[in-house]
Amino acid sequence: MSNTTTLNSATGIDLRRALNLLTTVLSSHDLPVAFLFGAGTSCAVRVPTGVDDETRPLIPAVIALTERCKESVTSEATDGTIWKAVWDQLEADSQTYNNRKDIEAILSRLRMVIAALPGANFQGATSDQLGRMEKHICGGIAREVNPKESDIPEELPHDHFARWIKKLHRTRAIEVFTVNYDILIERSLESQRVPVFDGFVGSYRPYFDASVFDRDNDELLSSWLRLWKLHGSINWSGGNGEPIVRGEVKEDGQMIMPSHFKYEESKKMPYRAMQDKLGRVMSQKSAVLIVEGYAFGDDHINEIILSHAERSGATILALMYSDPVEGSAVKNLSKGKGNFVCIAPKEGCIGGDWATWDAQSLKEVADDPLFKTLVSEEHGCILGDFAQFGKLLSRLSFPSLTLEKDVS
């Protein structure tokens, strides 16, 4: 990609040129293009709450997930009372030592207690009760990312992405990396009859084959999308010496649960092979990684992306749901990086510098039919919402598509 430092002006960053960069990448036939999807892509699927016109994410974000796990733990019939005392202490310790009390911090503290105090009591709970509590939490997380078929809306933001993929004519395959456990993206790709390769081979019980990661892309059809699930999936099973296979959805599927142990777990197969694949993609000089729904909260993945991009000059193009605060991971990681482009609602980063969008360019983009409803002077650029990004992809795929035909 060309030098992006010219996109800044004295009055702010030129949003039009930033979006031109994005659409150029999306329209390219031969650039190595990859996507990194985070939890925000799944949270973009919203369903009615039953109260007026209110909606909620089909798959909860971390705050709601933490609340649901707490409710499930403390209301459990047999151990709920003891588990509540444990949870309260873990929550307090997490706030004290980690300055946070979300499910990742709490599960990390619980696992640390189990490892450090084998056979001992903690807040009145035995080691067996603590072990059951950990399993209960992990099972709860798995259930939350596996919604009932009847609860899934007929139309998903992922469908826009799948239709866009289907319309592409590329010389290189699109690579999609995701940290999500759910299978919403697989569901949409299959409904649109998009061929997918995810590292598993076979028909009866497809098994993970690490050797395919060593093959050149030319050996695999460029029309097949590559899907790499960096943290596992609810439809994987096996491990502990058994081969990882893909099959029916299981509530205890093979997943790297949120906790400090996930970095150790990620060194195991098949996760290591998929992380190596991410590194190889980012090692290509002309590669572009489009980031959606990911707030750069996973240090291990960040290290893979940034270390390889620093050596190769590959471009990172991050679409942010909200304007990041000073000191946030994305601001710290992107500052001073000439190949790190961020597009947030009211501000962005190009050429390593953060600034608000230039007012004139914001107005011009808001008047462009391609970005109508996706960019406004009031709300800025909302392409960090996966549902809105999907609308852009639909407009690129079907240029004659009118606003009225957009799927909301």
Secondary structure, 3 states (H helix, E strand, C coil): CCCCHHHEECCEECHHHHHHHHHHHHHCCCCCEEEEECHHHHHCCEEECCCCCCEEECCCCHHHHHHHHHHHHHCCCCCHHHHHHHHHHHHHHHHHHHCCCCHHHHHHHHHHHHHHCCCCCECCECHHHHHHHHHHHHHHHHHHCCCCHHHCCCCCHHHHHHHHHHHCCCCCCCEEEECCCCCHHHHHHHHCCCCEECCEECCCCCEECHHHHHCCHHHCCCCCEEEEECCECCCEEEECCEEEEECCCCCCCCECCCCCCHHHHCCCCCHHHHHHHHHHHHCCCCCEEEEECCCCCCHHHHHHHHHHHHHHCCEEEEECCCCCCCCCHHHHHHCCCCCEEEECCCEEEECCEEEEECHHHHHHHHCCHHHECCEECCCEECCCCHHHHHHHHHHHHCCCCCHHHCCC
